[in-house]
Amino acid sequence: MDIQIKGRATHKAIAYALVLLMLWLGGVAHAGTVTYVYTDAQGTPLAEADASGNITATFD
């Protein structure tokens, strides 16, 4: 009986931690803005664009 009580408490703590983790990750996923970086074949950045495709910066 005592083992079952400890097991339930452990399951409850794990479930609580998972819910908190999902809430935290959900907030992180919606916190940023989208920026696309255009590069050449070697990976050198050439330009940045916003989510609509408008060029916001160029690099020489």
C-alpha positions as CSV (number, residue, x, y, z in Angstrom):
1,M,0.0,0.0,0.0
2,D,2.8,2.4,0.9
3,I,4.6,1.7,-2.4
4,Q,1.4,2.6,-4.4
5,I,1.1,5.9,-2.6
6,K,4.7,6.8,-3.4
7,G,4.1,5.7,-7.0
8,R,1.1,7.9,-7.4
9,A,2.9,10.9,-6.0
10,T,5.8,10.3,-8.4
11,H,3.4,10.0,-11.4
12,K,1.6,13.2,-10.3
13,A,4.9,15.1,-10.0
14,I,6.0,13.9,-13.4
15,A,2.7,14.9,-15.0
16,Y,2.9,18.3,-13.3
17,A,6.4,18.8,-14.6
18,L,5.4,17.9,-18.1
19,V,2.5,20.3,-18.1
20,L,4.8,23.1,-17.0
21,L,7.3,22.2,-19.7
22,M,4.6,22.2,-22.4
23,L,3.3,25.6,-21.2
24,W,6.9,27.1,-21.2
25,L,7.7,25.7,-24.6
26,G,4.4,27.0,-26.0
27,G,5.3,30.5,-24.9
28,V,8.8,30.3,-26.3
29,A,7.5,29.2,-29.7
30,H,5.3,32.3,-30.1
31,A,7.7,34.8,-28.8
32,G,9.9,35.6,-31.8
33,T,9.7,37.1,-35.3
34,V,10.5,35.3,-38.5
35,T,13.7,36.3,-40.3
36,Y,15.1,34.5,-43.4
37,V,18.8,34.7,-44.2
38,Y,19.8,34.2,-47.9
39,T,23.2,32.8,-48.3
40,D,25.5,31.8,-51.2
41,A,26.7,28.2,-51.8
42,Q,29.4,28.5,-49.2
43,G,27.0,29.8,-46.5
44,T,28.1,33.4,-46.5
45,P,25.0,35.6,-45.6
46,L,23.9,37.9,-48.5
47,A,20.6,39.3,-47.3
48,E,17.9,39.1,-44.6
49,A,14.2,39.2,-45.3
50,D,11.1,39.4,-43.1
51,A,8.2,36.9,-43.1
52,S,6.6,38.7,-46.1
53,G,9.8,38.4,-48.2
54,N,10.8,42.0,-47.9
55,I,14.6,42.5,-47.8
56,T,15.5,44.1,-44.5
57,A,19.3,44.0,-44.7
58,T,22.0,43.2,-47.2
59,F,25.6,42.2,-46.5
60,D,28.6,42.9,-48.7
